[in-house]
Amino acid sequence: MTGSRLDRWWERTLRTERRRKLWIWGGPAAVTLLAFVLRFWNLGHPHSLVFDETFYVKDSWSLWLNGYESTWPDGADEGFANGDAGSPSTNPSYVVHPPLGKWLIALGIAVFGIDDSTGWRISTVIAGTLAVLLVTLIAKRLFTSSILAVLAGFLFAIDGHAIVMARVSLLDNFVMFFVLAGFGAILLDRSWHASRLAAKVASARARGADPAWGPVLWWRPWLLAAGVAFGAATAVKWNGLYFLAAFGAYVIVTDLLLRRRLSLSLWASAAVLKQGPVSFVTLVPVAAVVYLASWTGWIRTSGGYDRQWADAVGNAWTGTFAWVPHWFQSLLHYHQSAYSFHVGLSTPHPYAANPLGWLLMIRPTSMYYQSPATGTDGCAWDACSSAITSIGNPLIWWGAAVALGYCVYRLGRYREWQVGLIVLGVAAGYLPWLLYLNRTVFQFYTIVFEPYLILALVFAIGKILGSRDDPEERRFAGVGVIGVFVTITTLLSIFWYPLWTAITVPYWFWHLHAWLPSWV
């Protein structure tokens, strides 16, 4: 009911334009600042390479120095831990991920210095912090609610999985950020394209013309931006390609549906045969150029792995394609080798996690664990633990898993476009991994689609909160339920934060977090 106590309280709280603007802009700024503090605090600890930082930090700095990833002498990890990292050799290192994420890590190292562990990780902190801001802005666009937008940013800011992945120097956080930027660009292109196509059709009909096909829109800046973002994601890790494919198909489908709503007689043919190719050119070749540009260092130097492959006798292409530059032939051969490595990777690992259990967070990844002796590293107890575990806030993760199921139901029943975008984001990041159930994979890969799980959760929260037209008692009940949820979630993040940031705690406190046997 309009004019309820809840509405009157909210209107009094934001009764001036100045206060409304403070909420609209201050809310996203506040959760972004919170995200940065939680991710940056004591970032340099531990001053040692944790988990796969042993690959990416060293590869990044050799990439910066040599233009390609190269090997390090024996004992390099100990050198990093002792503050004397030394220098890489000029011998190439075999790597199976594109260079962009490592260039970004190297940029932080160049600013802080190779011996400063903050520099190893600062780039992932920045990407993780900006991702929280993006989630907030995207939620505002999807739900047209500042409250839900700030809540989405807050939940992403305090979730442990997102915090850990922003505090260790791995590549997946960059994929998440660039994919999220592409998702936001697709969201903006949706309204841009719809408004301009409708205006052109209306203008043609006003002139007495019959736009059976409808116009073709060549200039779509947000679709172009999406191509750049998805290309950058793929230039970090190849799973960015899944998002490029998924949202490329989404662009075609939404154009088809839009032309049908505009009552164009040849709407299907126009969407597939006219606008479709234009959209493809705007999106895919742009992504390809960005991807190829990330290999510039490898292309311009001569020492990278397989860089001279095509120059060896008998390797270069002959016949029709003999004109193709040798660097491109060598790069393609390198990609074939890396692809074979990826699809064939099946090495036992204690923290390997089957994708079927990802949404339930069955086997989170332990990035770091030490048992400091009493009197060392802040240990004031008989037995201590210092850990970095990529476990999410349980209430956020399990709540998001339930909310995702609800979103799938809503999509099937009501065809809500906002829900469709959210589900597509999860599907693009999750479903392809179900094709590789026997491959060695990890729970932390889920960071790429975690933002869409957060959005699914907030969508469900919005339904619990209700609308202004609901009875006052219903709305107060919704506010109460969500208030309890947010309070418990916040307390759980406080409880788990030491295990996300390698704070030394008593062993018994660490063991209190073993809610499932597989979490140890």
DAZI-V522190 format. One record per residue. PHI is phi in whole degrees, -180 to 180 (NA if undefined). OMEGA is omega as a letter, one per 40 degrees, with the letter a starting at -180 (* if undefined). D_CENTER is the distance of its C-alpha to the mean C-alpha in whole Angstrom. Layout:
BEGIN
phi;omega;d_center
PHI;OMEGA;D_CENTER
PHI;OMEGA;D_CENTER
END
This chain:
BEGIN
phi;omega;d_center
NA;i;39
-72;i;39
77;a;41
-71;i;40
-60;i;40
-63;i;36
-65;a;36
-65;i;39
-62;a;37
-66;a;34
-67;i;36
-66;a;38
-64;a;35
-115;a;33
-77;i;37
-116;i;37
-62;a;34
-63;i;34
-69;i;32
-63;i;30
-64;i;29
-62;i;28
-69;a;26
-63;a;24
-97;a;23
-71;i;24
-60;i;22
-59;i;18
-65;a;20
-66;a;21
-70;i;18
-68;i;16
-63;i;19
-59;i;19
-59;a;15
-65;a;16
-62;a;19
-65;a;18
-89;a;16
-93;a;18
-55;i;21
52;a;23
-62;a;20
-72;i;23
-102;e;24
-81;i;24
-86;i;26
-160;i;25
-76;a;23
-104;i;21
49;a;20
-81;i;18
-59;i;18
-59;i;22
-90;a;20
-76;i;18
-67;a;20
-68;i;23
-61;a;22
-65;a;20
-72;i;23
-68;i;25
-62;i;23
-64;a;24
-80;a;28
-109;a;29
89;i;26
-155;i;25
-73;a;24
-136;a;27
-81;i;29
-118;i;30
-68;i;33
-59;i;34
83;a;33
-64;a;30
-61;i;28
-65;i;31
-63;i;32
-61;a;28
-67;a;29
-89;i;32
80;i;31
-135;a;33
-68;a;30
75;a;32
-133;i;32
-79;i;30
-82;i;33
-101;i;33
-76;a;33
-69;i;29
-110;i;27
-82;i;25
-122;a;22
-121;i;20
-124;i;16
-60;a;16
-87;a;17
-59;i;15
-60;i;13
-72;i;16
-62;a;17
-68;i;15
-62;a;16
-63;i;20
-62;i;20
-64;i;19
-64;a;22
-63;a;24
-77;a;24
-94;a;25
103;a;27
-67;a;26
-90;i;28
-103;a;26
-67;i;23
-63;i;21
-65;i;21
-63;a;19
-115;a;16
-64;a;17
-66;i;14
-70;i;11
-61;a;13
-62;i;13
-63;a;9
-67;i;8
-70;i;11
-64;i;11
-63;i;7
-63;i;10
-62;i;12
-62;i;10
-60;i;10
-63;a;14
-68;i;15
-66;i;13
-62;i;15
-64;i;18
-69;a;18
-73;a;18
-106;a;20
49;a;22
-140;i;23
-67;i;22
-63;a;23
-67;i;20
-64;i;18
-66;i;18
-64;i;18
-61;i;15
-62;a;14
-64;a;16
-64;i;15
-70;a;11
-65;a;13
-100;a;16
-75;a;14
-66;i;15
-61;i;12
-67;i;9
-65;a;12
-63;a;13
-68;i;10
-92;a;11
-108;i;14
-120;a;14
-90;i;14
-108;a;12
-91;a;10
-64;i;7
-65;i;6
-69;i;7
-59;i;5
-56;a;1
-64;a;4
-68;i;7
-64;i;6
-64;i;6
-63;i;9
-65;i;10
-60;i;10
-62;i;12
-66;i;14
-62;i;15
-62;i;16
-70;i;18
-64;a;20
-58;a;21
-75;i;23
-59;a;24
-65;a;25
-64;a;27
-67;a;29
-77;i;30
-66;i;31
-62;a;33
-65;a;35
-69;i;36
-65;i;37
-63;i;39
-64;i;40
-64;a;42
-69;i;43
-65;i;45
-85;i;46
89;a;48
-86;i;46
-114;a;44
-78;a;40
-59;i;40
-84;a;37
86;a;36
-73;i;35
-103;i;32
-98;a;30
-88;a;29
-95;i;27
-134;a;24
-61;a;22
-74;i;19
-69;i;19
-62;i;19
-63;i;16
-63;i;14
-60;i;16
-62;a;15
-67;i;11
-68;i;11
-65;i;14
-66;i;12
-60;i;9
-68;i;12
-76;i;14
-98;i;11
-146;a;11
-69;i;13
-67;i;11
-62;i;10
-62;a;13
-62;i;13
-72;i;11
-59;a;13
-67;a;16
-64;a;15
-82;i;15
-65;i;18
-66;i;20
-61;i;19
-61;i;20
-66;a;23
-64;a;24
-67;i;23
-66;i;26
-61;a;28
-68;i;28
-64;a;29
-66;i;32
-68;i;33
-64;i;33
-83;i;35
61;i;38
-80;a;37
-68;i;40
-112;a;38
-63;a;34
-69;i;33
-64;a;35
-65;a;33
-66;a;30
-87;a;30
-97;a;32
-110;a;32
-73;a;29
-56;i;27
-61;i;28
-65;i;27
-63;i;24
-60;a;23
-64;a;25
-70;a;23
-102;a;19
-74;i;20
-61;i;22
-62;i;20
-61;a;17
-65;i;20
-65;i;21
-62;i;18
-62;a;17
-64;a;21
-61;a;21
-65;a;19
-92;a;22
-55;a;24
-60;i;25
-64;a;26
-69;a;28
-81;i;30
-105;a;31
-117;a;33
-99;a;32
-66;a;29
-61;a;28
65;a;30
-61;a;31
-102;a;34
-56;a;34
-69;i;36
-81;i;38
-73;a;40
-61;i;43
90;a;42
-95;a;38
-65;i;38
-67;i;38
-126;i;41
77;a;43
-59;a;41
-104;a;38
-65;a;40
-74;a;39
-62;a;35
-54;a;34
-63;a;34
-63;a;31
-72;i;29
-61;i;31
-65;a;30
-65;i;27
-65;i;27
-62;i;29
-61;i;26
-65;i;23
-62;i;26
-66;a;26
-65;i;22
-63;i;22
-62;i;25
-63;a;24
-62;a;20
-72;a;22
-101;a;25
-72;i;23
-148;a;25
-107;i;26
-57;i;26
-146;a;24
-62;a;25
-115;i;21
-62;a;20
-133;i;19
-63;a;20
-56;i;17
-63;a;20
-103;a;19
-63;a;16
-66;i;16
-95;i;19
58;a;17
-72;a;20
-134;i;20
-67;a;17
-91;i;17
-85;a;20
-85;a;19
-163;i;22
-153;i;25
-137;i;29
-120;a;32
-61;i;34
-75;i;37
-56;a;39
92;i;40
-122;i;37
52;i;33
81;a;34
-84;i;35
-116;a;38
-126;a;39
-68;i;40
-140;a;37
-131;i;33
-137;i;30
-137;a;27
-138;i;24
-126;a;20
-122;a;19
-83;i;15
-90;i;16
-78;i;15
-61;a;17
-56;a;19
-69;i;20
-67;a;17
-68;a;16
-70;i;19
-64;i;19
-67;i;16
-63;i;17
-65;a;21
-64;i;19
-63;i;17
-60;i;21
-64;i;22
-66;i;20
-61;i;21
-62;a;24
-61;i;24
-64;i;23
-67;a;26
-89;a;28
-115;i;28
56;a;25
-75;a;23
-67;i;21
-62;i;19
-66;i;18
-60;i;18
-65;a;15
-63;a;13
-63;i;15
-64;i;14
-61;i;10
-66;a;11
-62;a;13
-65;a;12
-89;a;9
-108;a;12
-58;a;15
-58;a;16
-70;i;16
-70;i;19
-81;a;20
-126;a;20
-68;a;22
-96;a;24
-87;i;21
-76;a;20
-135;a;17
-133;i;15
-59;a;14
-68;i;11
-61;a;9
-68;i;9
-58;a;6
-65;i;4
-111;i;6
-60;i;7
-54;a;7
-79;i;9
-65;i;11
-62;i;12
-64;i;13
-63;i;15
-62;a;17
-70;i;17
-59;i;19
-65;i;21
-61;i;22
-60;i;23
-69;i;25
-70;i;27
-65;i;27
84;a;29
-115;a;30
-65;a;33
-86;i;36
-74;i;35
-57;a;38
-58;a;38
-64;i;38
-63;a;35
-72;i;33
-63;i;34
-63;i;34
-63;i;30
-62;i;30
-63;i;31
-61;a;29
-69;i;26
-60;i;27
-64;i;28
-60;a;25
-65;i;23
-64;a;26
-65;i;25
-60;i;22
-64;i;22
-64;i;25
-66;i;23
-65;i;20
-63;a;23
-63;a;25
-90;a;22
-53;i;21
-57;a;24
-84;i;22
-95;a;19
-129;i;20
62;i;23
-74;i;26
-72;a;29
-134;i;30
-61;a;33
-59;a;33
-63;i;34
-70;i;31
-60;a;28
-70;i;30
-62;a;30
-89;a;26
-83;a;27
-69;i;27
-121;i;26
-57;a;28
-77;i;25
-85;a;23
-90;*;26
END
